């Protein structure tokens, strides 16, 4: 069970709320996914999104507001402060975008914003790269969760740097780690969980599927399978075949 | 039967027209069509197959008759189909759109050039939805409106078609903001709506004649009606530029924004609340679905049937 800032969550699947064909389809996807945490964006709907937010709130899940679309620390901090007022939670998924094409996090702005927000009592979930130094600094800044990307937001490419993600898991065995962004398929999500990640956050993979609710169920199954496999302690990989039945003792004819 | 229709946008006008056509007089309580109506800002595409790519199947089923209905009311309807294209780097998006929709055939560059000479050199593949059509929304509203009677008091049965303004009675209605740009670009000729599939900035361009084009439309979960944001205009114009660089030389005639009324499944509803019949929630399918919803309202009034889009009565 992932524990984020002292709150234990049953489901390791966190689901975004953007880009679904309708709020009804979104609600169906949440029901099938079993997700208990929904990310919700404040920025683009600023000044008129109350109806949509009420629909999200009626899902009965915990809200994780994000600062999606913010391009600098100051903007992200202001958005986080507004989100705390609007949604009544001090949880914030901190996104500071550094590059327009790839939507890569601006890790410098991220760190600056994380420091300010942590000092203001926010519980910060930083969307970051898998860079060990960056992650170390984010922990120093007061983050108790890390959310490294799998691949660029909305790309569906999966886990671009499995080695880096594994190294991060090994470096911070006690920090809740969530793969955020880039997941396209259940197998990507399962792979993250098999590495020992605590949770997976995805949005487009479900919202942009032909049947979002069915994909949400598939993601949920894959994440459970990946988690169970991690806990079952998978066998080591070897380059040589190791037969499961002994060769010695067979009749040689 | 005395009927008063509240709201002179596309929903109210279609219901009044349909009732009048069936010999039931209905008067509209509203001003003549104006920028106050959300349908004023519409694209006017009658594109049930394209919409069917992402919308509920009911949109396709009930949208198929729209072009005939509008034409039967004397509204000019252009039946040239729809062309759907994607940029070379998003070729997968076109294949996916083809897989998830029907009513189309794939064209190669000569095929595109034969339909739209200005696009033939720019795209090597396109989906052609031949049965689709489009109309000019403001003209269509004006044609229906000028034939209908008006009133300034409610009498008899009230049919409320006020879109988002009816929200106090329809608690599950929400606004979905849309922003649009109208440009004039005599350098380019297009004969049908063009849809550009783009992962970030999907765009449609609807020709209005005389080198005028409507570019639309954003979809933002917000009921704010104010003017378009810089971001929306930037995205629409950037996507237009990607469709054809000559569009960058266009004159910007108009920027518009409004909020579409929508229910949680983005399908329309006919609903009795107390003594009032509401017809609302056309979402982005105003001109496409209003004729079908109008038919359902008329059926309900004439034969007491409970049509597909009618839900449980509310107090």
Interface residues (C-beta under 8 A of the other chain):
Chain A: X21 X22 X23 X24 X25 X27 X44 X45 X46 X47 X48 X49 X50 X51 X52 X55 X154 X210
Chain B: X54 X55 X56 X100 X174 X175 X177 X199 X220 X221 X222 X223 X224 X259 X262 X264 X265 X266
